[in-house]
Amino acid sequence: MPQSNALNQKFKDKKFAAKCNRDYILEGCALLGMDVKDFAAICIEGMREHAAEIGLAGSAA
């Protein structure tokens, strides 16, 4: 899951998604009994399946 690994590394950088409340994300992960990496992998997979619907479908290079 290379994309979740990259997101996990960027998550630690306060400049990445600076307006994102990391405490909320960490609290949610704790409530689910998950770490951020696993949570990110599930989110990325869910978004991948619906990329066109949510405006994330890129063009093939």
N, C-alpha and C positions, 0 to 999 in steps of 0.2 A: 504494500500500500504506500507507494512513494508519495502520493499527494498528501496523505495524512501525515507522513513524516515531515514533509516540507511545512505543512500548516503548523504542526507541533513546534517546529523550530521558530517559525515566525511568530507564533502565539506568545513566546517569551519576550519578543521585541515590542516595547511599549509604543513604538512609532507605527507598527503594523496595526491597522484597524484601531486607531487611537481612540475613537469614540466608543468602541466596544467595551462593555463592562465585564472584564474578565472575572470579577468576583461572582457575578451572576452565573456565568458559564461554569466556573469551578464548583459553585454551590449546587447547580443542577447535576453536574457529573457525580458529585458526592451523594446526592439523593438517589441517583440511579445506580450507585455502586460501580461507576465506570471511571476510567481515567480519560483525560482529554483526548489522547491519541485514538482510543477506541471510539469515543463519541464522534470525533472528527471523521473517522473512516465511514461510520454509518451515515452521517450527514452528507458527505461527499458522494457516496453511492446513491443515496436518495435523490440528490440534485442531478446526478448524471442521468438517471432514468427519466427525468423531467426537464432536461436542459432547455429544450425548445420552448416549453411552456413558461419557464421562468426567465427567459431571455439570456440564457447562458450558452446557447448553442453557437459554437464558433464555426468558422469556415475551414475546410481542409486546406492544408498548405501544399 
